Amino acid sequence: MKIYLVTKVERFWHWVNAVGIVLLALSGLNIHFVREFDVFGSLSAAITLHNIIGIIVSLDYLLWAGYMISSRRIRFYLPNRDDMPRGLIRQTRYYLWGIFRGEPHPYAESGSRKFNPLQKWTYLGVMVVLMPIQVASGLSLLYFIENWTRFRTSIVWDLGVLHTVTAIFLTAFLIAHIYLGSTGETPVEHFKMMFTGYAEPEASHESEGERR
């Protein structure tokens, strides 16, 4: 029987965020490498798009944060005692070894467990650390650049470096996220879940592992 794991609000946030980050990465590359990566026609077009999409993604992040806290679904992201360090080791071993041998997933999705230990820690790092830094630095840069005549300070350079470094980490996460999304029972199973909200129950040896 299918499990309902992803609500409509989460799916809306997810796809706005996913498309937004892809466009931000492309427009960011256009801004930094305007001659080598001129995909939007001009530097000004890339900057305008980057700023507009950045504001949309920032508002989308606030939607996610508000919804997760008010609905208490933030609990799915919070590691418990079983998730560390033993759970991290088991999950890492599965991704590096077990998945290629057809072993069952050590932590199957369920109504009480949406993420495995490695996902929990990764998503916490992305959503609680990287995204706030990216949103805050991006909006600050937009403000300082719009008021450039009043703020000709090194803070703009520092914010720019911070914004770029964080963007690199987020882009690396996106690539890894897409790859891991293809490692379900079928390559498209997890992607379908983000459209329908329903996941197919996976085989798991979680209970067996806990008895060892």
Secondary structure, 3 states (H helix, E strand, C coil): CCEECCCHHHHHHHHHHHHHHHHHHHHHHHHHCCCCCCCCCCHHHHHHHHHHHHHHHHHHHHHHHHHHHHHCHHHHHCCCHHHCCHHHHHHHHHHHCHHHHCCCECCCCCCCCCCCHHHHHHHHHHHHHHHHHHHHHHHHHHHHHHCCCCCCCCHHHHHHHHHHHHHHHHHHHHHHHHHHHCCCCCCCHHHHHHHHCEECCCCECHHHHHHC
